[in-house]
Amino acid sequence: MSNVTVKLFASLADYLPSGAKENTTSLKLPEAGTIGAVIEELRVPEQRCHLVLLNGIFVPPARRTTTQITDGDTIAIWPPVAGG
């Protein structure tokens, strides 16, 4: 099992499980987990995951289903942002 920290920002915080604090939760996943599996586990729509960082490094959409996570990793996800 891998313990990972997941941070969901702005409107994505609505997808965090109850008990999450400061937009952060911990998840236990199988060793072979991926970022895509984390997004699916939290039921966050993929189109809402605009910026995804794994340990502070950007992961493009095409690599999210294949990028493996390991014990102790931190995943941070932001929705699309609009403004002027």
PDB file of N, CA, C and O in Angstrom, chain B, residues numbered from 101:
ATOM      1  N   MET B 101       0.833  -1.190   0.000  1.00  0.00           N
ATOM      2  CA  MET B 101       0.000   0.000   0.000  1.00  0.00           C
ATOM      3  C   MET B 101       0.875   1.251   0.000  1.00  0.00           C
ATOM      4  O   MET B 101       1.960   1.274   0.581  1.00  0.00           O
ATOM      5  N   SER B 102       0.383   2.268  -0.655  1.00  0.00           N
ATOM      6  CA  SER B 102       1.050   3.565  -0.679  1.00  0.00           C
ATOM      7  C   SER B 102       0.161   4.591   0.009  1.00  0.00           C
ATOM      8  O   SER B 102      -1.039   4.663  -0.257  1.00  0.00           O
ATOM      9  N   ASN B 103       0.748   5.372   0.882  1.00  0.00           N
ATOM     10  CA  ASN B 103       0.047   6.497   1.491  1.00  0.00           C
ATOM     11  C   ASN B 103       0.452   7.748   0.736  1.00  0.00           C
ATOM     12  O   ASN B 103       1.633   8.091   0.672  1.00  0.00           O
ATOM     13  N   VAL B 104      -0.535   8.429   0.163  1.00  0.00           N
ATOM     14  CA  VAL B 104      -0.258   9.657  -0.577  1.00  0.00           C
ATOM     15  C   VAL B 104      -1.080  10.801   0.007  1.00  0.00           C
ATOM     16  O   VAL B 104      -2.164  10.591   0.551  1.00  0.00           O
ATOM     17  N   THR B 105      -0.552  11.996  -0.113  1.00  0.00           N
ATOM     18  CA  THR B 105      -1.262  13.194   0.291  1.00  0.00           C
ATOM     19  C   THR B 105      -1.834  13.833  -0.954  1.00  0.00           C
ATOM     20  O   THR B 105      -1.138  13.990  -1.957  1.00  0.00           O
ATOM     21  N   VAL B 106      -3.113  14.204  -0.891  1.00  0.00           N
ATOM     22  CA  VAL B 106      -3.773  14.838  -2.029  1.00  0.00           C
ATOM     23  C   VAL B 106      -4.282  16.198  -1.578  1.00  0.00           C
ATOM     24  O   VAL B 106      -4.939  16.319  -0.544  1.00  0.00           O
ATOM     25  N   LYS B 107      -3.968  17.222  -2.370  1.00  0.00           N
ATOM     26  CA  LYS B 107      -4.435  18.580  -2.107  1.00  0.00           C
ATOM     27  C   LYS B 107      -5.288  19.027  -3.282  1.00  0.00           C
ATOM     28  O   LYS B 107      -4.827  19.050  -4.423  1.00  0.00           O
ATOM     29  N   LEU B 108      -6.527  19.379  -2.997  1.00  0.00           N
ATOM     30  CA  LEU B 108      -7.445  19.865  -4.023  1.00  0.00           C
ATOM     31  C   LEU B 108      -7.756  21.325  -3.727  1.00  0.00           C
ATOM     32  O   LEU B 108      -8.164  21.663  -2.616  1.00  0.00           O
ATOM     33  N   PHE B 109      -7.566  22.187  -4.712  1.00  0.00           N
ATOM     34  CA  PHE B 109      -7.701  23.619  -4.507  1.00  0.00           C
ATOM     35  C   PHE B 109      -8.948  24.183  -5.164  1.00  0.00           C
ATOM     36  O   PHE B 109      -9.519  23.593  -6.081  1.00  0.00           O
ATOM     37  N   ALA B 110      -9.352  25.354  -4.663  1.00  0.00           N
ATOM     38  CA  ALA B 110     -10.510  26.107  -5.160  1.00  0.00           C
ATOM     39  C   ALA B 110     -11.758  25.218  -5.152  1.00  0.00           C
ATOM     40  O   ALA B 110     -12.022  24.537  -4.161  1.00  0.00           O
ATOM     41  N   SER B 111     -12.517  25.218  -6.234  1.00  0.00           N
ATOM     42  CA  SER B 111     -13.781  24.471  -6.266  1.00  0.00           C
ATOM     43  C   SER B 111     -13.597  22.962  -6.167  1.00  0.00           C
ATOM     44  O   SER B 111     -14.555  22.249  -5.869  1.00  0.00           O
ATOM     45  N   LEU B 112     -12.396  22.462  -6.409  1.00  0.00           N
ATOM     46  CA  LEU B 112     -12.163  21.021  -6.310  1.00  0.00           C
ATOM     47  C   LEU B 112     -12.206  20.516  -4.872  1.00  0.00           C
ATOM     48  O   LEU B 112     -12.347  19.315  -4.640  1.00  0.00           O
ATOM     49  N   ALA B 113     -12.088  21.417  -3.913  1.00  0.00           N
ATOM     50  CA  ALA B 113     -12.143  21.022  -2.504  1.00  0.00           C
ATOM     51  C   ALA B 113     -13.464  20.323  -2.173  1.00  0.00           C
ATOM     52  O   ALA B 113     -13.537  19.569  -1.203  1.00  0.00           O
ATOM     53  N   ASP B 114     -14.498  20.564  -2.965  1.00  0.00           N
ATOM     54  CA  ASP B 114     -15.790  19.898  -2.756  1.00  0.00           C
ATOM     55  C   ASP B 114     -15.690  18.382  -2.919  1.00  0.00           C
ATOM     56  O   ASP B 114     -16.558  17.658  -2.433  1.00  0.00           O
ATOM     57  N   TYR B 115     -14.664  17.896  -3.584  1.00  0.00           N
ATOM     58  CA  TYR B 115     -14.491  16.460  -3.823  1.00  0.00           C
ATOM     59  C   TYR B 115     -13.701  15.758  -2.713  1.00  0.00           C
ATOM     60  O   TYR B 115     -13.553  14.537  -2.733  1.00  0.00           O
ATOM     61  N   LEU B 116     -13.203  16.521  -1.761  1.00  0.00           N
ATOM     62  CA  LEU B 116     -12.461  15.904  -0.657  1.00  0.00           C
ATOM     63  C   LEU B 116     -13.419  15.157   0.260  1.00  0.00           C
ATOM     64  O   LEU B 116     -14.560  15.580   0.444  1.00  0.00           O
ATOM     65  N   PRO B 117     -12.965  14.058   0.830  1.00  0.00           N
ATOM     66  CA  PRO B 117     -13.823  13.323   1.770  1.00  0.00           C
ATOM     67  C   PRO B 117     -14.037  14.133   3.044  1.00  0.00           C
ATOM     68  O   PRO B 117     -13.254  15.027   3.365  1.00  0.00           O
ATOM     69  N   SER B 118     -15.108  13.806   3.764  1.00  0.00           N
ATOM     70  CA  SER B 118     -15.344  14.505   5.026  1.00  0.00           C
ATOM     71  C   SER B 118     -14.166  14.253   5.957  1.00  0.00           C
ATOM     72  O   SER B 118     -13.561  13.182   5.940  1.00  0.00           O
ATOM     73  N   GLY B 119     -13.858  15.236   6.753  1.00  0.00           N
ATOM     74  CA  GLY B 119     -12.719  15.127   7.657  1.00  0.00           C
ATOM     75  C   GLY B 119     -11.432  15.687   7.083  1.00  0.00           C
ATOM     76  O   GLY B 119     -10.436  15.801   7.798  1.00  0.00           O
ATOM     77  N   ALA B 120     -11.434  16.037   5.805  1.00  0.00           N
ATOM     78  CA  ALA B 120     -10.236  16.633   5.200  1.00  0.00           C
ATOM     79  C   ALA B 120     -10.006  18.010   5.810  1.00  0.00           C
ATOM     80  O   ALA B 120     -10.957  18.734   6.104  1.00  0.00           O
ATOM     81  N   LYS B 121      -8.747  18.362   5.998  1.00  0.00           N
ATOM     82  CA  LYS B 121      -8.423  19.652   6.595  1.00  0.00           C
ATOM     83  C   LYS B 121      -7.513  20.442   5.662  1.00  0.00           C
ATOM     84  O   LYS B 121      -6.589  19.900   5.055  1.00  0.00           O
ATOM     85  N   GLU B 122      -7.803  21.743   5.565  1.00  0.00           N
ATOM     86  CA  GLU B 122      -6.986  22.653   4.768  1.00  0.00           C
ATOM     87  C   GLU B 122      -6.769  22.150   3.345  1.00  0.00           C
ATOM     88  O   GLU B 122      -5.651  22.174   2.831  1.00  0.00           O
ATOM     89  N   ASN B 123      -7.851  21.693   2.715  1.00  0.00           N
ATOM     90  CA  ASN B 123      -7.840  21.207   1.322  1.00  0.00           C
ATOM     91  C   ASN B 123      -6.954  19.989   1.117  1.00  0.00           C
ATOM     92  O   ASN B 123      -6.522  19.723  -0.004  1.00  0.00           O
ATOM     93  N   THR B 124      -6.676  19.242   2.185  1.00  0.00           N
ATOM     94  CA  THR B 124      -5.743  18.118   2.106  1.00  0.00           C
ATOM     95  C   THR B 124      -6.359  16.860   2.710  1.00  0.00           C
ATOM     96  O   THR B 124      -7.068  16.918   3.715  1.00  0.00           O
ATOM     97  N   THR B 125      -6.072  15.716   2.072  1.00  0.00           N
ATOM     98  CA  THR B 125      -6.472  14.425   2.608  1.00  0.00           C
ATOM     99  C   THR B 125      -5.364  13.416   2.337  1.00  0.00           C
ATOM    100  O   THR B 125      -4.500  13.639   1.489  1.00  0.00           O
ATOM    101  N   SER B 126      -5.397  12.320   3.056  1.00  0.00           N
ATOM    102  CA  SER B 126      -4.462  11.216   2.820  1.00  0.00           C
ATOM    103  C   SER B 126      -5.238  10.045   2.257  1.00  0.00           C
ATOM    104  O   SER B 126      -6.358   9.766   2.685  1.00  0.00           O
ATOM    105  N   LEU B 127      -4.643   9.363   1.297  1.00  0.00           N
ATOM    106  CA  LEU B 127      -5.264   8.186   0.698  1.00  0.00           C
ATOM    107  C   LEU B 127      -4.311   7.015   0.773  1.00  0.00           C
ATOM    108  O   LEU B 127      -3.095   7.183   0.682  1.00  0.00           O
ATOM    109  N   LYS B 128      -4.866   5.827   0.939  1.00  0.00           N
ATOM    110  CA  LYS B 128      -4.086   4.592   0.865  1.00  0.00           C
ATOM    111  C   LYS B 128      -4.469   3.913  -0.442  1.00  0.00           C
ATOM    112  O   LYS B 128      -5.641   3.628  -0.689  1.00  0.00           O
ATOM    113  N   LEU B 129      -3.468   3.658  -1.271  1.00  0.00           N
ATOM    114  CA  LEU B 129      -3.694   3.069  -2.590  1.00  0.00           C
ATOM    115  C   LEU B 129      -2.768   1.884  -2.796  1.00  0.00           C
ATOM    116  O   LEU B 129      -1.752   1.756  -2.113  1.00  0.00           O
ATOM    117  N   PRO B 130      -3.122   1.008  -3.749  1.00  0.00           N
ATOM    118  CA  PRO B 130      -2.215  -0.101  -4.080  1.00  0.00           C
ATOM    119  C   PRO B 130      -0.871   0.437  -4.559  1.00  0.00           C
ATOM    120  O   PRO B 130      -0.796   1.555  -5.070  1.00  0.00           O
ATOM    121  N   GLU B 131       0.171  -0.339  -4.399  1.00  0.00           N
ATOM    122  CA  GLU B 131       1.526   0.064  -4.815  1.00  0.00           C
ATOM    123  C   GLU B 131       1.568   0.544  -6.262  1.00  0.00           C
ATOM    124  O   GLU B 131       2.322   1.460  -6.589  1.00  0.00           O
ATOM    125  N   ALA B 132       0.772  -0.063  -7.122  1.00  0.00           N
ATOM    126  CA  ALA B 132       0.821   0.257  -8.550  1.00  0.00           C
ATOM    127  C   ALA B 132      -0.129   1.397  -8.917  1.00  0.00           C
ATOM    128  O   ALA B 132      -0.536   1.501 -10.075  1.00  0.00           O
ATOM    129  N   GLY B 133      -0.495   2.262  -7.953  1.00  0.00           N
ATOM    130  CA  GLY B 133      -1.433   3.339  -8.223  1.00  0.00           C
ATOM    131  C   GLY B 133      -0.858   4.388  -9.160  1.00  0.00           C
ATOM    132  O   GLY B 133       0.358   4.526  -9.299  1.00  0.00           O
ATOM    133  N   THR B 134      -1.749   5.115  -9.791  1.00  0.00           N
ATOM    134  CA  THR B 134      -1.369   6.199 -10.693  1.00  0.00           C
ATOM    135  C   THR B 134      -2.101   7.469 -10.276  1.00  0.00           C
ATOM    136  O   THR B 134      -3.022   7.429  -9.460  1.00  0.00           O
ATOM    137  N   ILE B 135      -1.684   8.588 -10.841  1.00  0.00           N
ATOM    138  CA  ILE B 135      -2.388   9.841 -10.586  1.00  0.00           C
ATOM    139  C   ILE B 135      -3.829   9.722 -11.063  1.00  0.00           C
ATOM    140  O   ILE B 135      -4.746  10.199 -10.394  1.00  0.00           O
ATOM    141  N   GLY B 136      -4.032   9.098 -12.195  1.00  0.00           N
ATOM    142  CA  GLY B 136      -5.384   8.893 -12.706  1.00  0.00           C
ATOM    143  C   GLY B 136      -6.251   8.110 -11.736  1.00  0.00           C
ATOM    144  O   GLY B 136      -7.440   8.397 -11.601  1.00  0.00           O
ATOM    145  N   ALA B 137      -5.671   7.121 -11.056  1.00  0.00           N
ATOM    146  CA  ALA B 137      -6.416   6.335 -10.075  1.00  0.00           C
ATOM    147  C   ALA B 137      -6.832   7.192  -8.888  1.00  0.00           C
ATOM    148  O   ALA B 137      -7.920   7.012  -8.341  1.00  0.00           O
ATOM    149  N   VAL B 138      -5.980   8.114  -8.491  1.00  0.00           N
ATOM    150  CA  VAL B 138      -6.306   9.024  -7.389  1.00  0.00           C
ATOM    151  C   VAL B 138      -7.466   9.933  -7.798  1.00  0.00           C
ATOM    152  O   VAL B 138      -8.412  10.126  -7.034  1.00  0.00           O
ATOM    153  N   ILE B 139      -7.387  10.483  -8.993  1.00  0.00           N
ATOM    154  CA  ILE B 139      -8.458  11.357  -9.495  1.00  0.00           C
ATOM    155  C   ILE B 139      -9.763  10.583  -9.551  1.00  0.00           C
ATOM    156  O   ILE B 139     -10.812  11.103  -9.170  1.00  0.00           O
ATOM    157  N   GLU B 140      -9.707   9.358 -10.020  1.00  0.00           N
ATOM    158  CA  GLU B 140     -10.901   8.511 -10.097  1.00  0.00           C
ATOM    159  C   GLU B 140     -11.424   8.172  -8.697  1.00  0.00           C
ATOM    160  O   GLU B 140     -12.632   8.218  -8.463  1.00  0.00           O
ATOM    161  N   GLU B 141     -10.541   7.838  -7.785  1.00  0.00           N
ATOM    162  CA  GLU B 141     -10.923   7.485  -6.409  1.00  0.00           C
ATOM    163  C   GLU B 141     -11.695   8.625  -5.739  1.00  0.00           C
ATOM    164  O   GLU B 141     -12.649   8.385  -5.000  1.00  0.00           O
ATOM    165  N   LEU B 142     -11.281   9.853  -6.001  1.00  0.00           N
ATOM    166  CA  LEU B 142     -11.950  11.012  -5.408  1.00  0.00           C
ATOM    167  C   LEU B 142     -13.147  11.486  -6.234  1.00  0.00           C
ATOM    168  O   LEU B 142     -13.857  12.409  -5.834  1.00  0.00           O
ATOM    169  N   ARG B 143     -13.366  10.852  -7.381  1.00  0.00           N
ATOM    170  CA  ARG B 143     -14.482  11.164  -8.280  1.00  0.00           C
ATOM    171  C   ARG B 143     -14.442  12.601  -8.801  1.00  0.00           C
ATOM    172  O   ARG B 143     -15.473  13.251  -8.969  1.00  0.00           O
ATOM    173  N   VAL B 144     -13.238  13.068  -9.048  1.00  0.00           N
ATOM    174  CA  VAL B 144     -13.066  14.398  -9.625  1.00  0.00           C
ATOM    175  C   VAL B 144     -13.130  14.247 -11.149  1.00  0.00           C
ATOM    176  O   VAL B 144     -12.370  13.462 -11.715  1.00  0.00           O
ATOM    177  N   PRO B 145     -14.018  14.981 -11.823  1.00  0.00           N
ATOM    178  CA  PRO B 145     -14.065  14.898 -13.290  1.00  0.00           C
ATOM    179  C   PRO B 145     -12.715  15.305 -13.893  1.00  0.00           C
ATOM    180  O   PRO B 145     -12.145  16.332 -13.523  1.00  0.00           O
ATOM    181  N   GLU B 146     -12.217  14.497 -14.815  1.00  0.00           N
ATOM    182  CA  GLU B 146     -10.904  14.761 -15.403  1.00  0.00           C
ATOM    183  C   GLU B 146     -10.800  16.145 -16.035  1.00  0.00           C
ATOM    184  O   GLU B 146      -9.757  16.792 -15.947  1.00  0.00           O
ATOM    185  N   GLN B 147     -11.879  16.601 -16.673  1.00  0.00           N
ATOM    186  CA  GLN B 147     -11.849  17.908 -17.333  1.00  0.00           C
ATOM    187  C   GLN B 147     -11.724  19.048 -16.326  1.00  0.00           C
ATOM    188  O   GLN B 147     -11.416  20.176 -16.713  1.00  0.00           O
ATOM    189  N   ARG B 148     -11.956  18.778 -15.046  1.00  0.00           N
ATOM    190  CA  ARG B 148     -11.812  19.790 -13.998  1.00  0.00           C
ATOM    191  C   ARG B 148     -10.394  19.831 -13.434  1.00  0.00           C
ATOM    192  O   ARG B 148     -10.064  20.721 -12.650  1.00  0.00           O
ATOM    193  N   CYS B 149      -9.556  18.874 -13.825  1.00  0.00           N
ATOM    194  CA  CYS B 149      -8.172  18.799 -13.331  1.00  0.00           C
ATOM    195  C   CYS B 149      -7.249  19.494 -14.318  1.00  0.00           C
ATOM    196  O   CYS B 149      -6.659  18.857 -15.190  1.00  0.00           O
ATOM    197  N   HIS B 150      -7.132  20.796 -14.172  1.00  0.00           N
ATOM    198  CA  HIS B 150      -6.355  21.585 -15.133  1.00  0.00           C
ATOM    199  C   HIS B 150      -4.854  21.498 -14.856  1.00  0.00           C
ATOM    200  O   HIS B 150      -4.073  21.177 -15.752  1.00  0.00           O
ATOM    201  N   LEU B 151      -4.460  21.778 -13.638  1.00  0.00           N
ATOM    202  CA  LEU B 151      -3.051  21.763 -13.265  1.00  0.00           C
ATOM    203  C   LEU B 151      -2.842  20.664 -12.223  1.00  0.00           C
ATOM    204  O   LEU B 151      -3.443  20.692 -11.149  1.00  0.00           O
ATOM    205  N   VAL B 152      -1.990  19.702 -12.551  1.00  0.00           N
ATOM    206  CA  VAL B 152      -1.698  18.589 -11.638  1.00  0.00           C
ATOM    207  C   VAL B 152      -0.192  18.542 -11.400  1.00  0.00           C
ATOM    208  O   VAL B 152       0.601  18.488 -12.340  1.00  0.00           O
ATOM    209  N   LEU B 153       0.183  18.563 -10.123  1.00  0.00           N
ATOM    210  CA  LEU B 153       1.593  18.466  -9.741  1.00  0.00           C
ATOM    211  C   LEU B 153       1.806  17.219  -8.903  1.00  0.00           C
ATOM    212  O   LEU B 153       1.008  16.908  -8.019  1.00  0.00           O
ATOM    213  N   LEU B 154       2.885  16.510  -9.186  1.00  0.00           N
ATOM    214  CA  LEU B 154       3.310  15.372  -8.376  1.00  0.00           C
ATOM    215  C   LEU B 154       4.627  15.775  -7.724  1.00  0.00           C
ATOM    216  O   LEU B 154       5.644  15.936  -8.399  1.00  0.00           O
ATOM    217  N   ASN B 155       4.595  15.932  -6.424  1.00  0.00           N
ATOM    218  CA  ASN B 155       5.776  16.394  -5.676  1.00  0.00           C
ATOM    219  C   ASN B 155       6.341  17.681  -6.268  1.00  0.00           C
ATOM    220  O   ASN B 155       7.556  17.864  -6.356  1.00  0.00           O
ATOM    221  N   GLY B 156       5.421  18.578  -6.678  1.00  0.00           N
ATOM    222  CA  GLY B 156       5.821  19.884  -7.193  1.00  0.00           C
ATOM    223  C   GLY B 156       6.190  19.921  -8.659  1.00  0.00           C
ATOM    224  O   GLY B 156       6.598  20.969  -9.158  1.00  0.00           O
ATOM    225  N   ILE B 157       6.060  18.802  -9.372  1.00  0.00           N
ATOM    226  CA  ILE B 157       6.423  18.737 -10.794  1.00  0.00           C
ATOM    227  C   ILE B 157       5.160  18.539 -11.624  1.00  0.00           C
ATOM    228  O   ILE B 157       4.364  17.640 -11.351  1.00  0.00           O
ATOM    229  N   PHE B 158       4.981  19.385 -12.641  1.00  0.00           N
ATOM    230  CA  PHE B 158       3.807  19.320 -13.516  1.00  0.00           C
ATOM    231  C   PHE B 158       3.702  17.970 -14.222  1.00  0.00           C
ATOM    232  O   PHE B 158       4.687  17.443 -14.738  1.00  0.00           O
ATOM    233  N   VAL B 159       2.481  17.419 -14.232  1.00  0.00           N
ATOM    234  CA  VAL B 159       2.202  16.175 -14.957  1.00  0.00           C
ATOM    235  C   VAL B 159       1.155  16.503 -16.020  1.00  0.00           C
ATOM    236  O   VAL B 159       0.019  16.830 -15.678  1.00  0.00           O
ATOM    237  N   PRO B 160       1.517  16.422 -17.312  1.00  0.00           N
ATOM    238  CA  PRO B 160       0.559  16.748 -18.364  1.00  0.00           C
ATOM    239  C   PRO B 160      -0.572  15.716 -18.426  1.00  0.00           C
ATOM    240  O   PRO B 160      -0.398  14.573 -18.004  1.00  0.00           O
ATOM    241  N   PRO B 161      -1.737  16.131 -18.957  1.00  0.00           N
ATOM    242  CA  PRO B 161      -2.890  15.228 -19.010  1.00  0.00           C
ATOM    243  C   PRO B 161      -2.594  13.864 -19.632  1.00  0.00           C
ATOM    244  O   PRO B 161      -3.104  12.854 -19.149  1.00  0.00           O
ATOM    245  N   ALA B 162      -1.799  13.811 -20.671  1.00  0.00           N
ATOM    246  CA  ALA B 162      -1.519  12.542 -21.355  1.00  0.00           C
ATOM    247  C   ALA B 162      -0.742  11.556 -20.485  1.00  0.00           C
ATOM    248  O   ALA B 162      -0.734  10.360 -20.780  1.00  0.00           O
ATOM    249  N   ARG B 163      -0.089  12.025 -19.423  1.00  0.00           N
ATOM    250  CA  ARG B 163       0.724  11.143 -18.576  1.00  0.00           C
ATOM    251  C   ARG B 163       0.074  10.801 -17.237  1.00  0.00           C
ATOM    252  O   ARG B 163       0.644  10.045 -16.450  1.00  0.00           O
ATOM    253  N   ARG B 164      -1.101  11.346 -16.973  1.00  0.00           N
ATOM    254  CA  ARG B 164      -1.727  11.151 -15.657  1.00  0.00           C
ATOM    255  C   ARG B 164      -2.183   9.722 -15.405  1.00  0.00           C
ATOM    256  O   ARG B 164      -2.184   9.276 -14.258  1.00  0.00           O
ATOM    257  N   THR B 165      -2.564   9.004 -16.431  1.00  0.00           N
ATOM    258  CA  THR B 165      -3.012   7.618 -16.234  1.00  0.00           C
ATOM    259  C   THR B 165      -1.854   6.634 -16.190  1.00  0.00           C
ATOM    260  O   THR B 165      -2.052   5.466 -15.857  1.00  0.00           O
ATOM    261  N   THR B 166      -0.653   7.085 -16.521  1.00  0.00           N
ATOM    262  CA  THR B 166       0.497   6.174 -16.512  1.00  0.00           C
ATOM    263  C   THR B 166       1.568   6.557 -15.493  1.00  0.00           C
ATOM    264  O   THR B 166       2.467   5.763 -15.217  1.00  0.00           O
ATOM    265  N   THR B 167       1.483   7.755 -14.936  1.00  0.00           N
ATOM    266  CA  THR B 167       2.480   8.195 -13.959  1.00  0.00           C
ATOM    267  C   THR B 167       2.223   7.497 -12.628  1.00  0.00           C
ATOM    268  O   THR B 167       1.190   7.711 -11.993  1.00  0.00           O
ATOM    269  N   GLN B 168       3.165   6.669 -12.215  1.00  0.00           N
ATOM    270  CA  GLN B 168       3.045   5.898 -10.982  1.00  0.00           C
ATOM    271  C   GLN B 168       3.286   6.783  -9.766  1.00  0.00           C
ATOM    272  O   GLN B 168       4.091   7.714  -9.801  1.00  0.00           O
ATOM    273  N   ILE B 169       2.573   6.471  -8.696  1.00  0.00           N
ATOM    274  CA  ILE B 169       2.805   7.156  -7.431  1.00  0.00           C
ATOM    275  C   ILE B 169       3.428   6.172  -6.452  1.00  0.00           C
ATOM    276  O   ILE B 169       3.219   4.962  -6.536  1.00  0.00           O
ATOM    277  N   THR B 170       4.196   6.722  -5.528  1.00  0.00           N
ATOM    278  CA  THR B 170       4.839   5.886  -4.523  1.00  0.00           C
ATOM    279  C   THR B 170       4.515   6.424  -3.135  1.00  0.00           C
ATOM    280  O   THR B 170       4.014   7.538  -2.985  1.00  0.00           O
ATOM    281  N   ASP B 171       4.801   5.632  -2.151  1.00  0.00           N
ATOM    282  CA  ASP B 171       4.519   5.982  -0.773  1.00  0.00           C
ATOM    283  C   ASP B 171       5.161   7.323  -0.426  1.00  0.00           C
ATOM    284  O   ASP B 171       6.344   7.543  -0.685  1.00  0.00           O
ATOM    285  N   GLY B 172       4.363   8.218   0.163  1.00  0.00           N
ATOM    286  CA  GLY B 172       4.866   9.517   0.577  1.00  0.00           C
ATOM    287  C   GLY B 172       4.715  10.624  -0.445  1.00  0.00           C
ATOM    288  O   GLY B 172       5.034  11.775  -0.148  1.00  0.00           O
ATOM    289  N   ASP B 173       4.232  10.308  -1.649  1.00  0.00           N
ATOM    290  CA  ASP B 173       4.057  11.332  -2.684  1.00  0.00           C
ATOM    291  C   ASP B 173       2.964  12.321  -2.299  1.00  0.00           C
ATOM    292  O   ASP B 173       2.076  12.013  -1.504  1.00  0.00           O
ATOM    293  N   THR B 174       3.048  13.521  -2.882  1.00  0.00           N
ATOM    294  CA  THR B 174       2.013  14.538  -2.728  1.00  0.00           C
ATOM    295  C   THR B 174       1.516  14.940  -4.104  1.00  0.00           C
ATOM    296  O   THR B 174       2.299  15.274  -4.992  1.00  0.00           O
ATOM    297  N   ILE B 175       0.207  14.902  -4.264  1.00  0.00           N
ATOM    298  CA  ILE B 175      -0.438  15.295  -5.518  1.00  0.00           C
ATOM    299  C   ILE B 175      -1.262  16.543  -5.233  1.00  0.00           C
ATOM    300  O   ILE B 175      -2.076  16.553  -4.309  1.00  0.00           O
ATOM    301  N   ALA B 176      -1.057  17.590  -6.017  1.00  0.00           N
ATOM    302  CA  ALA B 176      -1.819  18.825  -5.883  1.00  0.00           C
ATOM    303  C   ALA B 176      -2.544  19.080  -7.198  1.00  0.00           C
ATOM    304  O   ALA B 176      -1.960  18.964  -8.275  1.00  0.00           O
ATOM    305  N   ILE B 177      -3.837  19.433  -7.095  1.00  0.00           N
ATOM    306  CA  ILE B 177      -4.660  19.605  -8.290  1.00  0.00           C
ATOM    307  C   ILE B 177      -5.444  20.907  -8.197  1.00  0.00           C
ATOM    308  O   ILE B 177      -6.055  21.203  -7.170  1.00  0.00           O
ATOM    309  N   TRP B 178      -5.422  21.690  -9.292  1.00  0.00           N
ATOM    310  CA  TRP B 178      -6.179  22.930  -9.402  1.00  0.00           C
ATOM    311  C   TRP B 178      -7.148  22.831 -10.580  1.00  0.00           C
ATOM    312  O   TRP B 178      -6.849  22.164 -11.570  1.00  0.00           O
ATOM    313  N   PRO B 179      -8.302  23.485 -10.480  1.00  0.00           N
ATOM    314  CA  PRO B 179      -9.240  23.544 -11.604  1.00  0.00           C
ATOM    315  C   PRO B 179      -8.802  24.615 -12.594  1.00  0.00           C
ATOM    316  O   PRO B 179      -7.868  25.369 -12.322  1.00  0.00           O
ATOM    317  N   PRO B 180      -9.476  24.685 -13.748  1.00  0.00           N
ATOM    318  CA  PRO B 180      -9.198  25.775 -14.686  1.00  0.00           C
ATOM    319  C   PRO B 180      -9.491  27.117 -14.001  1.00  0.00           C
ATOM    320  O   PRO B 180     -10.393  27.216 -13.169  1.00  0.00           O
ATOM    321  N   VAL B 181      -8.723  28.135 -14.360  1.00  0.00           N
ATOM    322  CA  VAL B 181      -8.892  29.459 -13.769  1.00  0.00           C
ATOM    323  C   VAL B 181      -9.201  30.441 -14.884  1.00  0.00           C
ATOM    324  O   VAL B 181      -8.573  30.407 -15.942  1.00  0.00           O
ATOM    325  N   ALA B 182     -10.158  31.304 -14.651  1.00  0.00           N
ATOM    326  CA  ALA B 182     -10.502  32.335 -15.626  1.00  0.00           C
ATOM    327  C   ALA B 182     -10.315  33.694 -14.964  1.00  0.00           C
ATOM    328  O   ALA B 182     -10.432  33.833 -13.746  1.00  0.00           O
ATOM    329  N   GLY B 183     -10.035  34.648 -15.757  1.00  0.00           N
ATOM    330  CA  GLY B 183      -9.894  35.996 -15.195  1.00  0.00           C
ATOM    331  C   GLY B 183      -9.426  36.959 -16.257  1.00  0.00           C
ATOM    332  O   GLY B 183      -9.237  36.605 -17.421  1.00  0.00           O
ATOM    333  N   GLY B 184      -9.253  38.138 -15.836  1.00  0.00           N
ATOM    334  CA  GLY B 184      -8.877  39.131 -16.825  1.00  0.00           C
ATOM    335  C   GLY B 184      -7.872  40.096 -16.338  1.00  0.00           C
ATOM    336  O   GLY B 184      -7.466  40.991 -17.079  1.00  0.00           O
TER     337      GLY B 184
END
